[in-house]
């Protein structure tokens, strides 16, 4: 089994429900098992500010799938939720599922970059990741908790029902 970390985010069509439904859908991915899910976090949008705020989380998934098989499964969940891929990288979206880490692998292909290319700059990823895996290290050796503590939190806060 490979330990992976998946980021979840949504800012359209009831984002809390979208993220919770995505967790349920990820539980059904074959040859995979969710080990832990972070709290939900309320965050400001990255990029254009003329869009709704986000709900974000991170989960730990153990899987026997290859990285590309996992990517296919996650993109199928996004598509089922109604995700439409646009040229605007930081635009509003119903659901965004990103592979942050896939074991200790460093992957750079046309379809997949792991560790996720923007990981170190995103408080809405690092904070929930540090919550569930404070001792995790980036392949370059940096500790996730230290990366998280070094970023401006930009009004990031735990979502409370």
MOJOKA-V376319 format. One record per residue. N is the residue number from 1. RES is the residue in one letter. PHI is phi as a letter, one per 30 degrees, with the letter a starting at -180 (* if undefined). NEAR is the number of other ideal C-beta (glycine too) atoms within 12 Angstrom. Layout:
N,RES,PHI,NEAR / N,RES,PHI,NEAR
//
This chain:
1,X,*,15 / 2,X,c,26 / 3,X,d,27 / 4,X,b,46 / 5,X,b,44 / 6,X,c,49 / 7,X,c,43 / 8,X,b,47 / 9,X,a,43 / 10,X,a,41 / 11,X,b,34 / 12,X,b,26 / 13,X,h,20 / 14,X,i,17 / 15,X,e,33 / 16,X,d,29 / 17,X,d,20 / 18,X,d,35 / 19,X,d,44 / 20,X,d,24 / 21,X,d,26 / 22,X,d,45 / 23,X,d,32 / 24,X,d,19 / 25,X,d,28 / 26,X,d,40 / 27,X,e,21 / 28,X,c,19 / 29,X,d,30 / 30,X,d,16 / 31,X,h,17 / 32,X,b,28 / 33,X,b,21 / 34,X,d,27 / 35,X,c,22 / 36,X,a,24 / 37,X,b,29 / 38,X,d,36 / 39,X,d,27 / 40,X,d,33 / 41,X,b,40 / 42,X,c,31 / 43,X,b,36 / 44,X,d,26 / 45,X,d,31 / 46,X,c,27 / 47,X,i,18 / 48,X,e,16 / 49,X,d,15 / 50,X,d,13 / 51,X,b,20 / 52,X,d,24 / 53,X,d,26 / 54,X,c,42 / 55,X,c,42 / 56,X,b,47 / 57,X,a,43 / 58,X,b,45 / 59,X,b,43 / 60,X,c,32 / 61,X,b,42 / 62,X,c,23 / 63,X,b,33 / 64,X,c,19 / 65,X,d,25 / 66,X,d,23 / 67,X,e,32 / 68,X,d,20 / 69,X,d,23 / 70,X,d,38 / 71,X,e,29 / 72,X,e,20 / 73,X,d,31 / 74,X,d,39 / 75,X,d,25 / 76,X,d,21 / 77,X,d,32 / 78,X,e,30 / 79,X,d,19 / 80,X,d,20 / 81,X,d,32 / 82,X,j,18 / 83,X,d,26 / 84,X,c,17 / 85,X,d,15 / 86,X,b,13 / 87,X,d,7 / 88,X,d,15 / 89,X,d,16 / 90,X,c,22 / 91,X,d,23 / 92,X,d,28 / 93,X,a,37 / 94,X,d,32 / 95,X,a,42 / 96,X,b,41 / 97,X,b,41 / 98,X,b,37 / 99,X,d,42 / 100,X,d,48 / 101,X,b,36 / 102,X,b,34 / 103,X,h,26 / 104,X,c,19 / 105,X,d,22 / 106,X,c,18 / 107,X,b,26 / 108,X,b,14 / 109,X,b,15 / 110,X,d,8 / 111,X,c,17 / 112,X,b,27 / 113,X,b,21 / 114,X,b,32 / 115,X,e,35 / 116,X,e,33 / 117,X,e,18 / 118,X,c,23 / 119,X,e,33 / 120,X,d,23 / 121,X,c,19 / 122,X,c,38 / 123,X,d,34 / 124,X,d,46 / 125,X,c,43 / 126,X,d,42 / 127,X,d,37 / 128,X,d,43 / 129,X,d,44 / 130,X,d,35 / 131,X,d,29 / 132,X,c,31 / 133,X,b,32 / 134,X,d,20 / 135,X,c,12 / 136,X,d,32 / 137,X,c,20 / 138,X,d,28 / 139,X,e,21 / 140,X,d,14 / 141,X,j,11 / 142,X,d,19 / 143,X,d,20 / 144,X,e,36 / 145,X,d,21 / 146,X,d,19 / 147,X,d,28 / 148,X,d,33 / 149,X,d,16 / 150,X,d,17 / 151,X,c,24 / 152,X,d,16 / 153,X,d,21 / 154,X,h,22 / 155,X,i,16 / 156,X,d,30 / 157,X,a,21 / 158,X,d,20 / 159,X,d,24 / 160,X,c,10 / 161,X,d,10
//
